[in-house]
Amino acid sequence: AIATAAMMKTRANRGATGENAIIQSVAKVDIILGTISIVMAHAMMGELTPPMAAAIAASPARKLLLPLSQENVEIIGVYKEPLPHLIDLMIKKLEKELIEDV
């Protein structure tokens, strides 16, 4: 409820939080941005439920995921970069894909 109130306070048209909101929304979007943890059940100190992880992974949306995880997971072949650099890379990749789709 607090997160939804914060969304509305910033003049969002609509706001929703929680497991069902995620499950319903990811089926309707074109692109999902986040960390690798969003496709891992029980990640984010248990906040990411198995149905949420499954819905995100199964979504037909293109997924651009950062190789950051607080879980006991290491992605081999990925060099550690500061978060701002990773976000810049993600934005550039997203911009490139959006331009190519036009």
N, C-alpha and C positions, 0 to 999 in steps of 0.2 A: 504494500500500500504506500509506503514511503517513496519508493522508486517511481511508482505511477504518479504520485502527487508532484514529485520533482519534474517529471516529464511535462505535466500539464502546466506547472508554474513557468516553464520556459516556452510556453505557448505552442506546444505540440498539438496537432489536430486531434490525436487520439493517443492513449497510453494503456499499456497492459504489461503485467509482469507475471512471472511464475511459469511452472512447467507447461501447462496447457497453452499458454500464450506463445511460448517458444515452439511447441510442437505444431500448432496451427500456422504460425507465421512462416516458418522455414520452408514450408511446402509452396508458398506463394511468392517467394523472392527470386531474383535473378542471380544475385551474388551474396555470399556470406563471407564476412571478414572476421578474423579472430585469431586466437592462438590454437595450437594443435590440441590443447586440452579440451576444446569444445566438442571433440569427437571421442572423448574418453569418459566412460561412465565413472561416476563417483569423483571426478576431478573437482578442482576448486573447493577443496575442503568438504566435499560431499554435496555441494550445491548443484552440481551437474548430474541429474538423475539418469539412470540407464535409458528411459524412454526419450529424454531430451537428446542424449548423445546419438541414439539410434535415428531419431528424426533428422538431426542435422546431417549425419553421415548419409542417410538415404535421400535427402533432398536432391532434386535435380539441379539445384542452383550450383553455379561455379563457386568453388571454395578457395579463397586465398588465406592460407593459414601461416602464422608466424611460428617459427620453431622455438617457442618459449613454453616451458612447462614447469610447474611447481611439483609435479608428480615425479616419481622415481623412473623417469623416462628420458633417455638421451637419444637424439636423432643423429646417427652417424653420417658423416659426409657434409655436415653443415658447420660452417665456421661461426664462432660466436661473434656477434656484433652488438653494439649498444642498441637499446630499444629505439631511440630516435632514428638511427640509421635503418633499422628494419621497417619502421613505419614509413620512412621516405621511400624505400624500395617497394613496399606494398602499394603506396599511392601511385608511384610511377607505373607499376605493373597494371593497376586498375585503370589508370588514364589510357595506357596503351591499348588495353582490351576494349575500352569504351570507344576509342577513336576507330579501331579496326571494325567494330560492329556497325558504325554509321555508314 
